[in-house]
């Protein structure tokens, strides 16, 4: 089954997030052309990370906070981000001004 243009674009954007940077579900939705689709970005990330080898851990919520529900998931994501040099300003919150990926359009 073919994937939508939106999904293809989301996957491309996520693959471009460099090591040591993060971005948000909403920012990806905006860049992919559908600003109201942050939840769809989350679903794409969840369902496609393994298949497309996406750096899933570099995507966080609009407040700069790791959005995973499970404590184990949050800790794994935080550990992966810290290995890339990302610093946390509280338990699971990243300074977006310092670490948010700003693609060149």
Secondary structure, 3 states (H helix, E strand, C coil): CCCCHHHHHHHHHHHHCCCCCEEEHHHHHHHCCCCCCHHHHHHHHHHHHHHHCCCHHHEECCCCECCCCCHHHHHHHHHHHHHCCCCEEECCEECHHHHECCCCC
